[in-house]
Amino acid sequence: MKLGEKIRYLREVEGSLRGQDRAMSQQELVRAIEAETGSKLSQSYLSQIEGGARPHLTNTTRQILAGFFKVHPGYLVDDPEGYSPELQSELRHFEDKLDLWLVEGAERFHRDPELMQSLLTLARHDHTRECLLLLESILETPGLMPRLSEVLRPKNREQPPRRAKTARRGPR
């Protein structure tokens, strides 16, 4: 995992811990760091770190961020290719990548709070891949999605269910 991905992940976790049900914005993070630690970072510097334009932190910045997020300063570096902090299966590594991809996708849909929240809920689930495979099965089962939607999300009754844009596959 790259440093920028770790910072985005930590902003997501911190937002959840603070009851925001979303990632802290970079600006919120900068303000919170100053208010809680007295240290200053600029939003543009944080953006450069997350975007990869600054792949390394100064020791001072590393200490500020590590203290704020309550992580070991050694965490705030790029992981070597193939690195894993614990014994993990290849599937767990895949799940981590999938979760990160969903969190990044949720950030892109910040103007659609319901969709953003759905993506974050999916990313936080312990078995994200299994959830997506289940969703495929629901969509592939004729009539199941509208019935579930009616029971689980009755407020959406006025909106007709969206049909899949791709051709249906035959039996597996």
FIDO-309684 format. One record per atom (N, C-alpha, C): residue in three letters; x, y, z. Coordinates in steps of 0.2 Angstrom, whole numbers, plus 5000, padded with zeros to 4 digits. Example, Ala and Ser with C-alpha at 12.3 -4.5 7.8 and 13.67 -1.06 7.14 Angstrom:
REM residues 2
ALA506649725039 ALA506249785039 ALA506649845039 SER506449895035 SER506849955036 SER506450005039 
//
This chain:
REM residues 172
MET500449945000 MET500050005000 MET500550065000 LYS500350114996 LYS500650174996 LYS500550225001 LEU500950275003 LEU500850315008 LEU500150355007 GLY500050385001 GLY499450415000 GLY498850375001 GLU498850315000 GLU498250275001 GLU498150265009 LYS498750255012 LYS498650255019 LYS498350315023 ILE498550375020 ILE498250435023 ILE497550435021 ARG497350425015 ARG496650425014 ARG496250375018 TYR496550315019 TYR496250265023 TYR496150285030 LEU496650315033 LEU496650345040 LEU496150405040 ARG496050445035 ARG495550495035 ARG494850465036 GLU494750405032 GLU494150375032 GLU493950345039 VAL494450315042 VAL494350285049 VAL494250335054 GLU494650395053 GLU494550445058 GLU493850475057 GLY493650485051 GLY492950515050 GLY492450465054 SER492450405053 SER492050355056 SER492050355064 LEU492650365066 LEU492750365073 LEU492450425076 ARG492450485072 ARG492150545075 ARG491350545073 GLY491050495071 GLY490350485070 GLY490150525063 GLN490550535059 GLN490350575053 GLN490150525047 ASP490150465048 ASP489950415042 ASP490250435036 ARG490850465036 ARG491250475029 ARG491950495031 ALA492350495026 ALA493050515028 ALA493050585030 MET493550605034 MET493650675035 MET493950705029 SER493750765027 SER494050795022 SER494750815024 GLN495150835019 GLN495850855020 GLN495850925024 GLN495350965023 GLN495351025026 GLN495151015034 GLU494650965035 GLU494450955042 GLU495050925045 LEU495450885042 LEU496050845045 LEU496550905047 VAL496650945043 VAL497151005044 VAL496951045051 ARG496251055051 ARG495951095056 ARG496051055063 ALA495850995062 ALA495850945068 ALA496550945071 ILE497050935067 ILE497750925069 ILE497950985072 GLU497851045070 GLU498051105073 GLU497651115080 ALA497051105080 ALA496651115086 ALA496851065091 GLU497051005090 GLU497150945094 GLU497850945096 THR498350965092 THR499050955093 THR499451015093 GLY499151075090 GLY499451135090 GLY499951135084 SER500051085080 SER500451085074 SER500051105068 LYS500451125063 LYS500151155057 LYS500351115051 LEU499951095047 LEU500051065040 LEU499551105036 SER499751105029 SER499351135025 SER498951085021 GLN498351105019 GLN497951065015 GLN498251045008 SER498651095005 SER498951074999 SER499551025000 TYR499851035005 TYR500450985007 TYR500150915008 LEU499550905011 LEU499250845012 LEU498950815006 SER498750855001 SER498450834995 SER499050814990 GLN499650844991 GLN500250814987 GLN500450754990 ILE500450744996 ILE500650674999 ILE500150624997 GLU499450634997 GLU498950584995 GLU499050574988 GLY499150624984 GLY499150614976 GLY499850584974 GLY500350574978 GLY500950544976 GLY501450594974 ALA501350654974 ALA501850704971 ALA502350714977 ARG502250704983 ARG502750704988 ARG502750634991 PRO503150584989 PRO503050514991 PRO503450504998 HIS503750555000 HIS504050545007 HIS503850605012 LEU503850585018 LEU503650635023 LEU504350665026 THR504250725029 THR504850745033 THR504750705040 ASN505250705044 ASN505150675050 ASN504650705055 THR504650775054 THR504150815058 THR503450795056 THR503350795050 THR502650785047 THR502450715049 ARG502950665048 ARG502750595050 ARG502550595058 GLN502950625062 GLN502750625069 GLN502050655070 ILE501950715067 ILE501250745068 ILE500750695066 LEU500750675060 LEU500250625058 LEU500150565062 ALA500750535064 ALA500750475068 ALA500450485074 GLY500550545077 GLY500250565084 GLY499550575083 PHE499350605078 PHE498650625077 PHE498250555076 PHE498450515072 PHE498050455070 PHE498250395075 LYS498650405079 LYS498850355084 LYS499050295081 VAL499550305076 VAL499850245073 VAL500650255074 HIS500950195073 HIS501750195073 HIS501950245067 PRO502450285068 PRO502750325063 PRO502950285057 GLY503250225059 GLY503450175053 GLY502950155049 TYR502250165051 TYR501750145046 TYR501650195040 LEU501850255041 LEU501750305037 LEU502350305031 VAL502450255028 VAL502950245022 VAL502550195017 ASP502850195011 ASP502550155006 ASP502750085009 ASP502350035008 ASP502549965009 ASP502849935003 PRO503349895005 PRO503749864999 PRO503249814995 GLU503349804989 GLU502949764985 GLU502849694988 GLY502249674989 GLY502149604992 GLY502149604999 TYR502249655003 TYR502349665010 TYR501649645013 SER501649605018 SER501049595022 SER501249595030 PRO500849635034 PRO501049645041 PRO500949575045 GLU500549535042 GLU500349465045 GLU500249415040 LEU500149355042 LEU500049305037 LEU499349315034 GLN499349325028 GLN498649335025 GLN498649285018 SER498049265017 SER497949235011 SER497949285005 GLU498049264999 GLU497949304993 GLU497249334993 LEU496749304995 LEU496149324995 LEU496049385000 ARG496349385005 ARG496349445010 ARG496649505007 HIS497249495004 HIS497549545001 HIS497149574995 PHE496749534992 PHE496249554986 PHE495749594990 GLU495449574995 GLU494949604999 GLU495149675001 ASP495749685003 ASP496049755006 ASP496049795000 LYS496249774994 LYS496249814988 LYS495549834986 LEU495149784986 LEU494449804984 LEU494149854989 ASP494249844996 ASP493949895000 ASP494249964999 LEU494849964998 LEU495150034996 LEU494850064990 TRP494750024985 TRP494450044979 TRP493750074980 LEU493450044984 LEU492750064986 LEU492750124990 VAL493250134994 VAL493250194998 VAL493450254993 GLU493950244989 GLU494050294984 GLU493450314980 GLY493150264978 GLY492550274973 GLY492050314977 ALA491950294984 ALA491450334988 ALA491650404988 GLU492250424989 GLU492450494989 GLU492250534982 ARG492250494977 ARG492050524970 ARG491350534970 PHE490950504974 PHE490250514973 PHE489950554980 HIS490350594982 HIS490150634988 HIS489550674987 ARG489350684981 ARG488750724980 ARG488050684980 ASP488150624980 ASP487650574981 ASP487750534988 PRO487450564993 PRO487650535000 PRO487450465001 GLU486850444998 GLU486650374998 GLU487050324995 LEU487250344989 LEU487750294985 LEU488450294989 MET488650354991 MET489350354995 MET489250315001 GLN488750325005 GLN488650285011 GLN488650205009 SER488250185004 SER488250115002 SER488950095000 LEU489350124997 LEU490050104995 LEU490450095001 LEU490350145006 LEU490750145012 LEU490550085016 THR489850075017 THR489650015021 THR489949945018 LEU489949945011 LEU490149885008 LEU490949875009 ALA491349935009 ALA492049935010 ALA492149915017 ARG491749925022 ARG491849915029 ARG491749835031 HIS491349805027 HIS491149735028 HIS491749695028 ASP491749645032 ASP492349595032 ASP492349555026 HIS491849545023 HIS491849495017 HIS491549535011 THR491949585009 THR491649625003 THR491549584997 ARG492049544995 ARG492049504989 ARG491349464989 GLU491249434994 GLU490649394995 GLU490049434994 CYS490049494997 CYS489449534996 CYS489249554989 LEU489849564985 LEU489749584978 LEU489549524974 LEU489749464976 LEU489549404972 LEU488749394974 LEU488549404980 LEU487849394982 LEU487449444978 LEU487649514978 LEU487349564974 LEU487249534967 GLU487749504964 GLU487649484957 GLU487149424957 SER487149384961 SER486649334962 SER485949364962 ILE485849414966 ILE485149444967 ILE484949474960 LEU485449514957 LEU485249544951 LEU485149494945 GLU485449434945 GLU485349384940 GLU484749344941 THR484449344947 THR483849304949 THR483249354947 PRO482849324942 PRO482249364939 PRO481749384945 GLY481649454945 GLY481149474950 GLY481349484957 LEU481949464959 LEU482149464966 LEU482349534968 MET482749574964 MET482949634966 MET482349684967 PRO481849684963 PRO481249734965 PRO480849704971 ARG480849644972 ARG480449614978 ARG480849634984 LEU481549624984 LEU481949644990 LEU481949724991 SER481949764986 SER481949834986 SER481249854990 GLU480749824988 GLU480049844990 GLU480049834998 VAL480349775000 VAL480349755007 VAL480849795011 LEU481449805009 LEU482049835012 LEU482049905012 ARG481849935006 ARG481850005005 ARG481250035002 PRO480650035006 PRO480050045003 PRO479950125001 LYS480350165004 LYS480350235002 LYS480550244994 ASN480850194991 ASN481050204984 ASN480450174979 ARG479850164982 ARG479350134978 ARG479150174971 GLU479250244972 GLU479050284966 GLU479550274961 GLN480150254962 GLN480650244957 GLN480650174954 PRO480550174947 PRO480550104945 PRO481250074945 PRO481250004946 PRO481949974946 PRO482349984940 ARG482949994940 ARG483350004934 ARG483549934932 ARG483549934925 ARG483649864922 ARG484449864920 ALA484649804920 ALA485349794919 ALA485549824912 LYS486049854910 LYS486249874904 LYS486549824899 THR486849774902 THR487149714899 THR486649654898 ALA486849624893 ALA486449564891 ALA486449514897 ARG485949474898 ARG485949424904 ARG486349364901 ARG486749334906 ARG487049274904 ARG486649214906 GLY486849164903 GLY486449104904 GLY486649074910 PRO486349014912 PRO486448974918 PRO487248964919 ARG487448964925 ARG488148954926 ARG488348874926 
//
